[in-house]
Amino acid sequence: MLRSGKDYLASLRDGRRIRFGKELVGDVTTHPAFRRTAQSFARLYDLKRSPENIAAMSYEEGGELYSAWFKAPQSKTDLQHRAEAHRRVAQWSCGLLGRSMDHVPSFIAGMSMKPELFEANCPGFGRNVINYLDYLRKGDLFACYLVLTPQTSRGVAGPTKANFRMVGEYDGGIIVSGQKMLGASAVFSDEAWIGSMIPLGPDQVEEAVTFAVPINAPGVELWVRKSFELNATSRVDNYFSSQFDETDAVMIFSDVKVPWERVFCHRDIPLMRDMYFKTPGHVLGNHQSNWRFSEKLKIINGISHQAAEYGNLLGIPAVQQTLGRLAAGEATLLGLLSAQVDQCQSLPSGHVHVNNRYLYAALQWCAHSYHEIAEEVRLLLGAGPFIMPADDSILEEGEAHDVFEQNWKITSATASKRYRFVRMAWDLLSSDFAGRHQQYERFYGGPPHIMDLYSFWHAPWLERREGVRRILDDMMSDPLSHAAE
């Protein structure tokens, strides 16, 4: 099934409990803090099923069409197909929806490729993962995940109110209470995957549960951060924040019942992390994130060149060097993305996944580079953002507009075009919305030092050491060396 944007919006009117401050939101599709981003997600659903995109965005099985990211890949061709689907979703959303509908299903597709890992915890759990992925794909559903515990709950001993934990069982499953984060796009999702990617201690066995719940499940509430969309005054002044604010949320559970068929880990501390890193889940999910970043970077690089042209700076060697570094960074990331697919890895089951090492190299580069890239481009903007009129009313015909056009125009652009460009660049790189993205990119795959460790863990150190050993041995093969000794 490939559902339409209309069907998607209808699914959000399901009685879910969303807290925006103290307000209980009745309908996220009409609330001014969420409605335009909801429309953006609906647009993605319509685009991917349109005649010009449907072949790239879907695959056929049993006479039905399904979104490409639900397929557990079995060939390099499958990986290429998935990659192009990720790229298009990212392009259509300017790389600003980090938790778009193709993100979490990619994790689950990777986990479904090693069901035996889950079966070792409890017979039937491997089948639960496979069935859950099938449930998502048949409904073309949007799943988010919350796999972190809020700082207020970390290290808390005993059954405190905030500390997430399993509080009991019933005939049909488990009962959970407490808090989970970080629910990016949770407000716009159908389903939530709940777990922990933070290592748990031996005394945290009651927290060692992974499961899935509908967003509108009884006892579930989402508490959402400040909305950037709400404060976006117009499409001109706030092009990105007005329509791509995916939001972030804490999910609160109050004695929520979860049936066994939606449980994937039960009181198994090692499995809580192994399901991500001993399956292709983590690499398939973050392959999507690499494509998202690359499309965002393309826009930022376009802004950098346009800013240099508007500032009459393109002939300056130092500016050319800056643009060259930005272009090289983009090419580096695209090369790593290509290598992830070209050098794909296989499993005994016949499935394939993207190359671990090139995936983590790209993830590390993105996490460490984004703030520097944004700063380089902000420098190219100079004082331009501070000399623009207060808002886009200046674009309306009249005396003020005429004065504006006469005094703010430059050789390569009218004042109105220059205004739109500066506002767009500011919204992406320097606004409150931009600040969220700067922090978001820094911690997208976890703390920055963890990004370094992923590459440390996956590097072929023994192979590199072997090269050094051969050189050291070769030193002793020269008779002159022995004579000198």
Secondary structure, DSSP 8 states (H G I E B T S, - for coil): ----HHHHHHHT-S---EEETTEEES-TTTSTTTHHHHHHHHHHHHHHTSTTTHHHHEEEETTEEEEGGGS---SHHHHHHHHHHHHHHHHHTTT--TT-TTTHHHHHHHHTT-HHHHHTTSTTHHHHHHHHHHHHHHHT--EEEE-B--TTTTT--SS-SSS-EEEEEETTEEEEEEEEB--TTGGG-SEEEE---S---TT-GGG-EEEEEETT-TTEEEEE---TTTT---TTTTTTTTT-----EEEEEEEEEEEGGGEEEES-HHHHHHHHHSSSHHHHHHHHHHHHHHHHHHHHHHHHHHHHHHTT-TT-HHHHHHHHHHHHHHHHHHHHHHHHHHT-EE-TTS-EE--HHHHHHHHHHHHHHHHHHHHHHHHHHTTGGGSS-SSGGGGSSSHHHHHHHHHH-BTTB-HHHHHHHHHHHHHHHTSHHHHHHHHHHHTTTS-HHHHHHHHHHHS-HHHHHHHHHHHHHHHTTSHHHHHH-
